[in-house]
Structures are given as C-alpha cells and as structure tokens.
Amino acid sequence: MTSEPIEAYGGVAFPRGLLESFADRMNGKPLPFHLDHDLTKPIRMRGVEVFAHDRSDGITELRFRAEIHANDVRFIESRPAMSATVMTPLARDVDTPSKSGARLQLGADHAWFDDEALIHAEERLVQRGVSAEYVLVQRAYQFAVVPDPQIYIEVAVSMLLSIGASAIWDGIKALFARRRTPPGADSSIPTTVNIQITHGNSSLRAVVTTAEAEAAHRAIEALDAVATGFQQDAQRSTKSVEPEASTSIWDDPNRRWTPPS
C-alpha cells in the first residue's frame, strides 16, 4: 500500500498523513491477512506492527513487522509485496458521522462498482425490511496491481436469520446488475462475494466466486441453513479465547456449502 496513484481508481492516491492514520488504526488490533485477497486462504500472523516508510523516489509505503506461522512463510517469500483492502465512505457520506451501530455492512470494489450501485443495493435492503440505521455501505479499495471484482458483506447472524438470506441476495443482485469493467480489465473475471457472519467473538466466512448471478443466487438462498448451524455452534462454544474464523465455500456443481474449516 503506497502513495502512488492507482489507475484502476481513476488515479486516486493517498498522501503520507492518511497512510500514517491507517497504520495507527491497524496497530494493536487483530488483522486478517489473506493470500491474493482470497478469504479462503488466510495467512497466520501475530504481533503485527504497521508503519509508514519513505522510499528514495519520494513515494511513501506502508510496511509491517510480524511473527508469521512457519507453514505460511513461503507465501510471503513468494510475493514481492503485500496489498491491503481499505473501506472508505461513499461521496454521499463523507461528511456524515459513521454508523457505529451498523449490523449489516456492505462494500464493493470501487473500480468495478460505483457509488450508485452501492446506493441501489442499500435501497433494496431497506425495501426488504432492513432499517437504514443498521446498514452501512462503503467503497472498497484493493491496493493490488489489478483489483478484482469483490463484494464484502459483514452481518450479525441474528439479523441474517431475522431478515432472511433472500433479503441479502436482493442487495447483492443489485450489485451484479450494475457491475462495470474498469479500463484494461478482463470483463470475464468472476465476481467474488465474501460474507462474514458474526456472533459475539465468533465468525464464519462464506465465499462464492462466480461469473453467473444465478450461481450466486443459489449460494445465498442456501445460506440460512449455514447461518443457523453457525449460531447453534457458537452458542454451544465454551471457549474463553477468541476463536479463529472458519470458512465455507460454495460448491455450485453440488449445490452446497462446504463444511466450515
């Protein structure tokens, strides 16, 4: 993550002061690391320290120090740099206080989904009975060489089961319908929908990657059963430490979510 302009986002660039604020916000908090922005491929780290570093060419970049699990070191060594995904407000919401009580957060990569697409998705969720005060929509910026079409959802399991997965699908469907292809990108790249379901300190990631809206629809419609099982397991858990998030992948040929692992 650097201060260099990013062509995919129309040349947007983050100055040193903003990068420093990112570093301050990340330090002292558990940070999820994943291989190639793929939530199904976590990299295990602890003791992460993030800091800003000025290169000789005048560009500022974020660097980090951390203890890395011995089995995951090879992933770091095989890549020359790491990137980050950052959520920022829509242009509409820049001067609006953040919704600290949001129970459903929806973000999408800004190169592939513009603000209007997210606003339309928000409207669909509200029409399905989700209170506007509980919904937070944001731009996602992937600081990668070529950002890919990613949709991010974080939802409390109680809300998911209350409104039903079909309501979530209405919001996602609005994004699929308004997906755009940024200059130089491959229009055939599939969309990845990353759903994080939370219950207290427990969380479950559900990930579906597809170029077909129909496959995403099947996956989301089958999510209620997964969420119910996750809630029951979380309620039975007696762990006193924060558990690691498990991940379930949509297997479209077999029309099922894989067992969480």
N, C-alpha and C positions, 0 to 999 in steps of 0.2 A: 504494500500500500504506500503510494508516494504522492508527491505534489504535482506530478506530471499530468497534463491534460489527457482526458480519456476520450478518444474519438467516438467510441460507441455511444457515449452520453452527450454528444454534441460539444465536446471539448471542455466539459466541466473539470475543474481542478480544485483540490482542497489545499488551502495555504497551511504553512507550518503551524500556526496557532491552533487551527482546527484539528490537525493531526495530533498535536500535543494534548488537546482535550479528549480525543479518542483514547489516547494512551492512558490518561488519568482515569477515565471511566472504566477501562478494561482491567487496570491493575487492582489486585485484591479481590477479584471476582473469579468464579469458575468459568473458564472459557471453553466452548466446544470447538474442537479442531477436526476437520474432515478432509479426506483426500479428494482433490479436484472438485470441491464444493458438493460432494456427494454425501448426503447424510447417512447413507448406509455403510460408509467407510470411515468410522471415527479413528482419530489418532490420539493415543492416550498420553497426556501430559499433566504435569503438576508444577507448582511453583513458578508460574509464568510471570515474567516481568517485561512489560512493553515500554519502549522508549523511542523518541524521535532522534534521527541521525542525519546530519547534513553531509551529502556527498560532495566530492570535489567539483562536480559540474553545477553545483548550486541547487540541486533537487534535494528535497527532504523526503526521507523514507522512514516508515515505522519498522523497527526491528524488535526482536524479543529474545529472551533467555528462558530456558525451561529445562526441567528434567523430563526426558522422553522415555517411554517404555522401551525396553531393549528390543522387543519384537517389531517396534514401529519406526526405529531409527532409519531403516532402509528407505522408508517412504520419504523422509526428509532429505536424505542424502541424494536421492534420485531426481530431486527438483531444485532448480537454481534459486527459486524464490517462492514465497507463500503470499497468497492474496487473502482479502477479507471481504465479507459481505456486511454492508452498513445500511441500516434503515434510517430514512430521513422523512420529514413531513412532506405532504403534497404542497404545491404552491399555495393552494387554498388555505392551508392550515399553519403556515409558517408563523403567523402572529397569534395563533390560538394556543392556550395552555394545553399541555399534553393530557390525555385521558388516562390518569393513573389507575382508574378502576376498570379499565377495559378488560373484558373477559373473552373477547374474540379479536385477535389481531390478524390482519390480512396485509401481506406485502407482495410485490411483484417486481421483477427486474425492470428498471425504467427504460432500458434500451428496447425492450420487447412489448412493454405495456405502459401506456401513457397515463397521466393523471385521470383523464376522462374514463378510461377503462376501469380504474380502481373506484372512482366515484359511482359508476354504473353498478359495479359489483356491490358496493356499500348499499346503494338504494335497493337492490334485490334482496339483500339480507334483512334490511329494515322492513321491507314489504312482507317478508316471511315471519315477522314477529320478533326479530332481534331488536332490542331497544338501542337507539342510536348512541346513547351514552356509553354503552358497553362495547361498541365497535370502534376499532382504530385501524385505519388504512394508511399505508406508508409506501413510499418508494423504496426499492432495494437497489443498491449499487454493489455490483460484484467487481472488486478490484482484481480482475483477471485479464489475461491477454485478450481473450474473446469471451465476453459474458454470454451465458446461455439462458434460454427462457425458463426461469424458475419462478414458482409461486410458493409463498410461505404462509402457513396458517398456524396460529397457536390458539388453542381453545381449551377452556376448562371442561372437564368431562361432564360435569353437571349441566353445563349449558348445552353441550353437544347432544346429550340424551334428552334434554328438555325440548329443544327446537327440532331435533332430528337431523340426520345426515343429509336428507334431501334439501334442507334449507341451506346447508353449507354448499351443496352442489350448485344451487342457483347462483351463488356468488362466483364460484369457480367457472361456471358455464359462461357468465358474462365476460370473464377474462379471456377464455378460449375464443369467444366470438370476436374479440377486439384485439387479438394478438397482432402485432406488426413485426416486420422483419427489418432490423437496422441495416444501414449500408454495409455491404461487404459480408454480411452473414448468410448462412445457409438456411433458406426458408423451410427445408425439410427436417431440421433438427427437432426432435420431440420435446414437448414441454414436461418438466418435472414438477409435480405437486408434492410439497413437503408439509405434512400435517403433524404438529406436535400436540398431543393430548395430555393435559396435566391434571394431577390430583394431588394437592399438597406438594410434597417434595418429589413425588413420583412423576414420571413422564413416559410416554410411548410415542415413538416416531412412526408414522405411516407414510410410505413413499410410493408414488405411482409415476412412472415415466412412460409417456405415450405420445404419439402424433395424432391420435384419434380421440376426439371428445367423447365418443361412445364408450371407449375403454375406461376413460377417467370417470364417466358417469357410473359404470358398473362398479368400479372400485369404491367410489364414495357412497353409493347406495348400500354397499355391504359393510360399511364402517360402523353402523350401530352395534352390531354383534361384537365387533372387536372392542369397541369402547366399553360395552357392558362387562366383558370379561376383564378388561384392564381395571375398571373401577372395583370389581369384586376382589381381584388380586391385591390391589393397592390397599383396600380396606382390611384385608386379612394380614397384610405385612406387619411384622413386629420389629423391623429393622430400625435402629436408633440413628444410624448414619444415613446420609442422603444416597439413595440407590442410583446406580448408573441407568441411564435411559436405554430402553430396549427398542429394537427396530423391527417393523413388519413391512414386507414388500408385497405389492400387488402382483399376483401371478395370473395374468389375464387368460392365457390358454386354459387354465384350470378353474378360472372364475373364483379365486380365493385369495385371502391374505395369508402370507406365510406365518407360521408360528413366531411370536416375538423372540428375538435373540440378541 
